[in-house]
Amino acid sequence: MGGIADYSGALVLQLPLDRATTASLQRQPAPRCDVATRRGDGWSTFSIELRDLLHGPLADPHALGAWFSARREDHWAAYVIGVVQYCLLRAKRSTSQALQGLRIRIESNVPEGKGVSSSAAIEVAQTLAEKNITTRHPIEVVVWQNEEGGLYGSRAVSGQLTGAELKNVSNSGKTIEQGIAFIGGDVAKLDQVRRKKGDIAGYFELHIEQGGTLEKEKIDIGVVEGIVGIKQWSVTITGFQNHAGTTAMDNRHDSLLSAARFIQMVNRVVTSISGRQVGTVGRIQAFPGAPNVIPGKTTCTLELRDLDDEKVEMMFGQIAKEAKAIGAQNGTEFAFAELHANVAAPSDARMRGFVAEAAKALGLSWRVMPSGAGHDAQAMAQLGPMGMIFIPSIGGISHSPKEYSTPKDIVNGGNVLLKAVLAADQALT
């Protein structure tokens, strides 16, 4: 948690398996544990059969660690071993198979950000194994893919990912579906990971706050009341490309000038409304991009966030209306194409209670607060009760090499997560 949580560590409490399901699972062949890690521009993928973890030479965690080290994956070995130990414990002590498949992919996709594995969920699983605790519910440890790019991994599971979004072009120049294929995935199988509402008993996610409230108020734990809805658009402003030296100032259809006016207008519209909503134009590019050419086309992004989805729609309506008026000033035209939408997601009152009670039991201060950042938890809230835990971000800095959370705060968050999971396991059906 000391860096940007591009890939969110999370715990999912699965529904207890009925006898028929358990019998069916017992007849299935032993599943694999697939581990994929990214180093620079390359991917490394390794597979272990569960039968080897249960009965073979890798059943000993020390032997498993040596297996990873031999493949130069020792940096992640401790994290993976923690999950494997817990899954072994469940497989040996329970008739249900806790490990259907473990896939861990780790990278940073935020410019100048730090990429880390969110290891708190794995630490909880390892602690359960070390303490010989068998939960009522099977537990999944999830490392989601591409949270920062638009919750693609979690939204594929929640059924919210659309075919049109797979055509979006990322900074790599590849579409999302091309990128999935590039790292060995198969978009034709995305429907196979989809789950339906009620498939999980609960979902917890621990995250850095990514803001400065907790540190400023000297509070240990944030109990998240809800996650903002986020909508993003690609904005194209079309003017007329012409020679900068021979075209008079009053005869220009300058798309970049319209874009500058647009950015100021977005700020004005968003700040004119009471509340905690935000609006951002985070990327802009003028074409052809030459010093002596009036830009004939400019593209930029628009992002709006608020806990109230209706307010987001209201702000966009006003922005689109005023953009048309801006275009009329100098003969340019605005076009908006929605990139993706993450609906606002309130957390479950019971899950908030588990987190708050865990903090109290540990003698930690806490407060209820919203999340202004998007998280995979808002996709999982479509499937079952969701709860989120925040720990302080020093200086309120996020998406930066200077992002930092103290070891003490990380430990506090992990302990709250552990206690909340155990409480939820006992209370949820």
LUMRO-408095 format. One line per field, with one value per residue (C-alpha): x, y, z; residue in three letters. Coordinates in pm, 1 decimal. Layout:
<nodes>
u	(X  ...)
v	(Y  ...)
w	(Z  ...)
lodo	(ALA  ...)
</nodes>
This chain:
<nodes>
u	(0.0  301.0  244.4  -39.4  -282.8  -325.2  -426.0  -647.2  -608.0  -951.1  -1133.3  -1454.0  -1665.7  -1826.6  -2161.9  -2137.4  -2137.3  -2435.2  -2385.3  -2469.8  -2219.8  -1954.8  -2006.1  -1975.4  -1650.5  -1505.2  -1551.4  -1370.7  -1001.4  -765.1  -746.0  -429.1  -271.1  -168.3  74.5  157.2  390.3  503.2  862.6  921.9  780.3  756.2  522.5  620.5  357.2  387.9  133.6  112.4  -135.7  -335.7  -259.1  110.8  26.3  -179.4  32.1  337.7  681.6  543.0  314.9  591.5  585.5  967.4  982.6  727.4  943.7  1244.2  1031.6  956.2  1313.5  1444.0  1226.2  1343.4  998.7  1108.8  982.4  623.6  679.0  582.4  252.4  155.8  265.0  29.3  -268.9  -159.0  -116.6  -470.4  -610.7  -423.3  -570.4  -923.0  -864.3  -733.8  -992.7  -1306.2  -1500.0  -1524.3  -1247.2  -1140.7  -895.1  -1056.5  -766.6  -531.7  -419.4  -200.7  -95.8  109.2  208.5  169.7  -44.7  -41.6  219.4  500.6  319.1  448.9  310.3  266.8  70.7  -193.0  -80.6  -312.9  -574.7  -305.6  -166.2  -511.8  -530.9  -184.6  -279.5  -590.4  -372.2  -109.4  -377.7  -556.1  -882.1  -1139.8  -1408.6  -1774.4  -1755.5  -1499.1  -1270.0  -1131.0  -828.4  -861.2  -601.7  -795.2  -658.5  -650.6  -835.0  -688.0  -779.3  -1150.3  -1210.2  -1192.7  -1120.3  -1386.0  -1644.9  -1595.6  -1688.0  -1985.2  -2116.5  -2084.3  -1803.6  -1941.7  -1815.3  -1781.3  -1536.4  -1309.1  -1260.0  -1124.0  -762.0  -518.4  -195.7  -9.7  -186.7  -366.8  -735.9  -833.6  -916.1  -581.9  -405.3  -584.1  -474.3  -120.2  -74.7  -228.1  -597.4  -898.1  -1181.1  -1406.9  -1404.6  -1492.6  -1849.8  -1715.4  -1593.8  -1923.1  -2111.8  -2466.3  -2606.6  -2610.2  -2313.1  -2101.5  -2184.8  -1966.7  -1668.8  -1399.5  -1128.9  -846.7  -699.9  -502.1  -726.5  -557.9  -650.6  -538.6  -840.7  -730.1  -377.3  -497.6  -749.9  -506.0  -753.1  -636.0  -912.9  -1163.7  -1493.7  -1610.0  -1976.8  -1980.0  -1778.1  -1841.4  -1991.6  -1747.7  -1815.6  -1551.8  -1587.2  -1354.6  -1410.2  -1323.8  -1320.8  -1312.0  -1205.8  -1008.6  -636.1  -460.1  -134.7  -62.0  118.5  -128.3  -461.6  -594.9  -691.7  -1056.7  -1073.7  -956.4  -1145.4  -895.1  -990.6  -730.5  -867.7  -1211.8  -1059.0  -902.3  -1238.7  -1395.7  -1156.1  -1235.3  -1606.5  -1590.9  -1424.6  -1688.5  -1985.8  -1860.3  -1768.4  -2096.0  -2289.9  -2281.5  -2142.8  -1831.9  -1852.7  -1540.2  -1471.2  -1140.6  -994.5  -688.0  -554.8  -538.8  -374.2  -379.9  -341.0  -128.5  79.5  311.5  412.2  313.2  -21.5  -361.3  -493.0  -772.8  -858.8  -810.1  -899.3  -930.2  -1097.9  -1375.4  -1432.6  -1711.3  -1748.4  -2006.8  -2187.2  -2510.8  -2527.2  -2809.3  -2585.7  -2320.0  -2577.7  -2699.3  -2346.3  -2274.8  -2593.3  -2491.0  -2133.4  -2249.7  -2489.4  -2220.9  -1968.0  -2199.8  -2207.7  -1827.0  -1802.0  -2034.9  -1793.7  -1530.3  -1688.2  -1576.9  -1779.0  -1775.3  -1842.7  -1864.0  -1807.4  -1861.3  -1560.8  -1705.6  -1930.1  -1886.1  -2206.0  -2195.6  -2194.7  -2296.7  -2132.3  -2346.7  -2443.7  -2355.8  -2013.4  -1947.9  -2041.3  -1793.4  -1514.0  -1604.4  -1631.2  -1296.6  -1131.3  -1287.3  -1171.8  -816.3  -826.7  -804.1  -976.8  -1210.4  -1455.3  -1712.6  -1611.8  -1683.1  -1438.4  -1367.8  -1165.6  -1310.5  -1245.4  -1315.1  -1542.2  -1806.1  -1827.6  -1849.2  -2126.2  -2345.7  -2305.5  -2330.7  -2263.9  -1948.9  -1724.2  -1407.7  -1132.2  -908.5  -571.8  -399.5  -204.2  84.9  42.5  -273.4  -52.9  -157.0  -75.9  274.6  620.5  584.4  283.2  341.0  161.6  348.3  414.5  213.4  -92.2  -58.3  -49.8  -353.2  -545.4  -451.4  -563.7  -895.0  -944.9  -877.7  -1121.7  -1387.6  -1362.2  -1398.7  -1699.1  -1866.5  -1800.5  -1997.8  -2278.8  -2352.6  -2565.3)
v	(0.0  231.1  303.3  340.4  52.7  -4.4  -357.5  -360.2  -636.5  -745.7  -1020.3  -1178.4  -1388.9  -1652.0  -1806.2  -2137.6  -2432.1  -2665.0  -3041.5  -3081.7  -2817.1  -2964.4  -3312.5  -3169.6  -2992.2  -3310.4  -3484.3  -3209.8  -3241.1  -3049.4  -2684.8  -2490.3  -2200.1  -1959.5  -1681.8  -1408.5  -1119.6  -829.9  -711.7  -415.5  -498.8  -873.8  -1116.0  -1433.3  -1699.5  -2012.2  -2279.7  -2524.8  -2809.3  -2812.5  -3184.1  -3092.1  -2838.7  -3093.2  -3404.8  -3336.3  -3186.4  -2831.8  -2903.9  -2769.9  -2384.8  -2379.7  -2597.0  -2371.5  -2069.5  -2239.7  -2315.7  -1947.3  -1840.4  -2075.7  -1888.2  -1549.9  -1472.2  -1464.5  -1104.9  -1227.7  -1571.1  -1471.8  -1323.7  -1623.2  -1870.5  -1698.3  -1760.7  -2114.9  -2198.2  -2086.7  -2275.8  -2587.1  -2552.1  -2533.1  -2817.2  -3042.5  -2948.0  -2883.2  -3064.0  -2744.7  -2637.1  -2284.8  -2250.0  -2252.0  -2056.2  -1780.8  -1526.6  -1239.6  -967.8  -678.3  -358.5  19.1  193.2  544.1  777.6  830.9  609.1  326.7  -20.2  -254.0  -563.5  -477.8  -745.1  -683.2  -931.5  -1192.7  -1121.7  -1185.8  -1519.1  -1614.4  -1519.2  -1736.6  -2025.2  -1970.6  -1956.5  -2265.0  -2070.3  -2213.8  -1962.9  -2044.3  -1891.4  -1980.5  -1681.3  -1550.5  -1322.8  -1104.3  -891.3  -693.6  -597.1  -234.0  -51.8  280.3  235.0  193.3  -106.0  -341.5  -653.0  -607.5  -477.7  -787.5  -993.9  -772.2  -783.4  -406.5  -420.7  -358.8  -468.6  -104.5  -39.1  -313.9  -98.5  194.2  275.4  292.9  493.8  193.3  246.3  -86.5  -128.2  -289.8  -618.2  -612.5  -552.0  -845.2  -1070.3  -928.8  -1051.8  -1391.2  -1332.7  -1423.4  -1168.8  -1440.5  -1595.2  -1281.3  -1400.0  -1701.1  -1483.5  -1296.9  -1346.0  -1256.0  -1061.7  -1276.7  -1493.0  -1345.0  -1297.9  -989.1  -793.5  -596.3  -374.5  -195.6  110.3  425.0  730.7  910.3  1237.3  1429.6  1417.6  1134.2  1267.0  1624.1  1513.7  1258.6  973.6  614.0  455.8  575.8  387.8  446.4  546.4  528.7  555.8  831.9  769.9  851.9  931.4  1002.6  1137.7  1188.4  1540.4  1633.6  1999.2  2047.8  2376.2  2456.2  2398.7  2693.7  2889.6  3079.6  3364.5  3444.4  3394.7  3702.9  3666.9  3746.5  3482.7  3177.1  2862.4  2768.3  2439.4  2482.9  2825.1  2666.2  2390.0  2648.7  2819.5  2477.0  2397.9  2724.9  2664.8  2314.0  2454.8  2728.8  2494.7  2239.4  2497.3  2687.0  2400.6  2328.6  1988.0  1773.6  1708.2  1746.5  1789.4  1745.9  1788.4  1570.8  1523.1  1745.9  1725.0  1966.4  1861.9  1886.5  2018.1  2250.8  2597.3  2769.3  2596.0  2686.1  2363.1  2218.8  1953.2  1927.9  1631.7  1625.6  1428.7  1523.8  1347.0  1419.5  1262.3  1271.6  1038.1  1138.1  1001.0  1243.3  1538.4  1404.0  1392.4  1742.0  1884.5  1714.1  1854.1  2207.2  2157.1  2021.6  2314.7  2573.4  2392.1  2441.7  2814.4  2824.8  2663.0  2922.5  3199.5  3097.9  2842.1  2523.3  2216.4  1995.4  1619.1  1403.9  1026.1  847.9  635.0  457.2  508.4  375.4  412.7  554.0  281.3  327.6  82.1  -164.2  -45.7  -382.6  -384.8  -31.3  -154.0  -443.3  -202.5  53.8  -210.8  -358.8  -18.0  36.2  -304.3  -220.6  118.2  306.9  633.8  628.4  837.6  780.3  941.2  925.1  805.4  1059.9  802.0  510.1  157.6  -199.8  -216.7  -14.6  -282.4  -558.1  -368.1  -474.8  -836.1  -817.7  -618.1  -405.8  -242.7  -34.6  63.1  368.3  436.9  778.5  904.8  1123.0  1472.6  1362.8  1263.5  991.2  894.0  1026.2  888.8  1078.8  872.2  717.6  552.8  465.9  103.1  163.8  276.7  -19.3  -259.8  -87.8  -127.1  -492.8  -568.1  -388.7  -588.3  -915.5  -840.1  -711.9  -1025.1  -1252.9  -1054.6  -1059.1  -1430.8  -1497.7  -1252.3  -1283.1  -1565.3)
w	(0.0  -5.7  -375.0  -616.1  -585.8  -958.3  -877.8  -571.7  -316.4  -203.1  -17.1  -140.4  93.1  -124.6  -40.5  147.5  -90.6  -75.3  -78.5  -446.5  -547.4  -320.2  -466.0  -816.7  -728.6  -580.6  -917.3  -1109.3  -1194.3  -969.6  -1079.8  -1147.5  -966.3  -1246.4  -1161.5  -1411.8  -1329.6  -1539.9  -1548.8  -1779.8  -2121.8  -2068.2  -1895.5  -1711.5  -1651.2  -1436.8  -1347.4  -1058.7  -1034.6  -711.4  -675.6  -645.6  -376.5  -183.3  -212.7  -424.9  -365.7  -353.4  -56.0  171.0  162.5  173.6  -136.1  -301.6  -221.4  -378.2  -685.5  -730.7  -657.5  -923.5  -1169.7  -1036.8  -901.0  -535.3  -498.6  -518.6  -365.5  -10.2  -128.4  -339.1  -69.2  175.7  -49.6  -129.0  240.5  314.4  18.3  125.2  471.8  333.4  90.2  370.0  630.9  425.9  155.0  -50.8  -286.9  -195.0  -481.7  -824.3  -971.7  -863.0  -1120.0  -1006.0  -1250.9  -1129.8  -1308.5  -1289.5  -1550.7  -1406.9  -1557.6  -1302.7  -1054.0  -839.9  -909.3  -610.6  -524.9  -264.5  -25.2  271.5  149.9  97.9  444.1  589.3  406.7  532.7  889.9  872.4  758.4  1026.6  1297.9  1159.5  1120.9  883.0  790.2  731.1  383.0  119.1  66.6  -260.1  -272.3  -580.0  -758.0  -1017.0  -1356.1  -1472.8  -1196.9  -1303.3  -1667.7  -1595.2  -1363.1  -1660.2  -1453.4  -1186.9  -1433.4  -1647.6  -1340.9  -1250.2  -1608.3  -1663.3  -1920.8  -2268.2  -2607.4  -2712.9  -2428.7  -2555.5  -2866.4  -2660.9  -2747.5  -2456.0  -2433.8  -2573.6  -2906.4  -2867.9  -2808.0  -2480.1  -2652.8  -2836.0  -2505.5  -2344.2  -2630.4  -2612.9  -2254.2  -2327.8  -2256.4  -2468.6  -2492.2  -2630.5  -2281.5  -2085.6  -2035.6  -1846.3  -1557.3  -1518.6  -1194.2  -1101.0  -809.2  -497.9  -599.1  -320.1  46.3  82.0  -46.5  138.8  -6.4  174.0  4.0  67.9  96.2  -195.8  -25.1  283.1  516.7  745.2  789.5  847.7  1109.9  1259.5  1212.6  1168.4  959.9  704.5  684.1  327.8  297.0  -81.1  -401.6  -651.4  -990.6  -1269.4  -1631.4  -1893.4  -2245.4  -2538.0  -2671.3  -3029.8  -3135.1  -3512.3  -3670.9  -3985.0  -4027.8  -4190.4  -4215.4  -3894.9  -4068.4  -4343.8  -4165.6  -3987.7  -3620.7  -3694.7  -3968.6  -3774.8  -3679.7  -3409.0  -3240.3  -2966.1  -2871.8  -2835.3  -2623.4  -2391.6  -2348.5  -2290.6  -2005.4  -1831.2  -1879.3  -1726.7  -1415.7  -1388.5  -1430.3  -1178.1  -911.9  -949.4  -785.8  -412.7  -316.9  -350.0  -725.3  -940.2  -1310.0  -1490.7  -1837.3  -1793.6  -2144.9  -2452.8  -2795.4  -3089.3  -3453.0  -3656.9  -3368.1  -3562.7  -3433.7  -3759.5  -3818.3  -3673.0  -3514.3  -3723.7  -3465.2  -3090.4  -2873.2  -2496.3  -2221.6  -1981.7  -1651.7  -1401.2  -1055.2  -778.3  -539.6  -716.4  -1072.9  -1155.7  -1068.3  -1306.6  -1585.0  -1501.9  -1514.1  -1845.9  -1995.7  -1899.4  -2024.1  -2361.6  -2402.2  -2328.6  -2551.4  -2846.3  -2771.3  -2749.1  -3091.3  -3237.2  -3136.9  -3392.3  -3622.3  -3446.8  -3353.1  -3042.2  -3042.4  -2728.7  -2720.3  -2388.6  -2290.6  -1990.1  -1688.2  -1336.1  -1136.9  -785.5  -522.6  -157.7  78.5  275.3  625.2  778.0  614.6  739.9  1086.4  1070.2  975.5  1243.3  1516.9  1411.4  1440.3  1784.6  1906.8  1801.9  1973.7  1644.1  1560.0  1261.5  1063.5  790.4  461.4  88.5  -173.2  -443.4  -636.5  -826.1  -699.8  -801.8  -497.6  -681.6  -949.2  -688.1  -509.0  -801.8  -685.9  -306.1  13.1  -17.4  240.8  202.3  443.9  399.1  558.6  551.5  251.3  365.5  225.8  46.4  -248.6  -492.6  -851.2  -793.4  -711.0  -380.1  -274.1  70.2  361.4  681.0  781.4  1099.8  901.8  666.3  962.3  1115.9  792.4  761.2  1116.0  1063.0  743.6  927.5  1208.6  969.4  756.4  1057.2  1185.2  845.2  809.9  1126.8  1061.9  690.9  552.5)
lodo	(MET  GLY  GLY  ILE  ALA  ASP  TYR  SER  GLY  ALA  LEU  VAL  LEU  GLN  LEU  PRO  LEU  ASP  ARG  ALA  THR  THR  ALA  SER  LEU  GLN  ARG  GLN  PRO  ALA  PRO  ARG  CYS  ASP  VAL  ALA  THR  ARG  ARG  GLY  ASP  GLY  TRP  SER  THR  PHE  SER  ILE  GLU  LEU  ARG  ASP  LEU  LEU  HIS  GLY  PRO  LEU  ALA  ASP  PRO  HIS  ALA  LEU  GLY  ALA  TRP  PHE  SER  ALA  ARG  ARG  GLU  ASP  HIS  TRP  ALA  ALA  TYR  VAL  ILE  GLY  VAL  VAL  GLN  TYR  CYS  LEU  LEU  ARG  ALA  LYS  ARG  SER  THR  SER  GLN  ALA  LEU  GLN  GLY  LEU  ARG  ILE  ARG  ILE  GLU  SER  ASN  VAL  PRO  GLU  GLY  LYS  GLY  VAL  SER  SER  SER  ALA  ALA  ILE  GLU  VAL  ALA  GLN  THR  LEU  ALA  GLU  LYS  ASN  ILE  THR  THR  ARG  HIS  PRO  ILE  GLU  VAL  VAL  VAL  TRP  GLN  ASN  GLU  GLU  GLY  GLY  LEU  TYR  GLY  SER  ARG  ALA  VAL  SER  GLY  GLN  LEU  THR  GLY  ALA  GLU  LEU  LYS  ASN  VAL  SER  ASN  SER  GLY  LYS  THR  ILE  GLU  GLN  GLY  ILE  ALA  PHE  ILE  GLY  GLY  ASP  VAL  ALA  LYS  LEU  ASP  GLN  VAL  ARG  ARG  LYS  LYS  GLY  ASP  ILE  ALA  GLY  TYR  PHE  GLU  LEU  HIS  ILE  GLU  GLN  GLY  GLY  THR  LEU  GLU  LYS  GLU  LYS  ILE  ASP  ILE  GLY  VAL  VAL  GLU  GLY  ILE  VAL  GLY  ILE  LYS  GLN  TRP  SER  VAL  THR  ILE  THR  GLY  PHE  GLN  ASN  HIS  ALA  GLY  THR  THR  ALA  MET  ASP  ASN  ARG  HIS  ASP  SER  LEU  LEU  SER  ALA  ALA  ARG  PHE  ILE  GLN  MET  VAL  ASN  ARG  VAL  VAL  THR  SER  ILE  SER  GLY  ARG  GLN  VAL  GLY  THR  VAL  GLY  ARG  ILE  GLN  ALA  PHE  PRO  GLY  ALA  PRO  ASN  VAL  ILE  PRO  GLY  LYS  THR  THR  CYS  THR  LEU  GLU  LEU  ARG  ASP  LEU  ASP  ASP  GLU  LYS  VAL  GLU  MET  MET  PHE  GLY  GLN  ILE  ALA  LYS  GLU  ALA  LYS  ALA  ILE  GLY  ALA  GLN  ASN  GLY  THR  GLU  PHE  ALA  PHE  ALA  GLU  LEU  HIS  ALA  ASN  VAL  ALA  ALA  PRO  SER  ASP  ALA  ARG  MET  ARG  GLY  PHE  VAL  ALA  GLU  ALA  ALA  LYS  ALA  LEU  GLY  LEU  SER  TRP  ARG  VAL  MET  PRO  SER  GLY  ALA  GLY  HIS  ASP  ALA  GLN  ALA  MET  ALA  GLN  LEU  GLY  PRO  MET  GLY  MET  ILE  PHE  ILE  PRO  SER  ILE  GLY  GLY  ILE  SER  HIS  SER  PRO  LYS  GLU  TYR  SER  THR  PRO  LYS  ASP  ILE  VAL  ASN  GLY  GLY  ASN  VAL  LEU  LEU  LYS  ALA  VAL  LEU  ALA  ALA  ASP  GLN  ALA  LEU  THR)
</nodes>
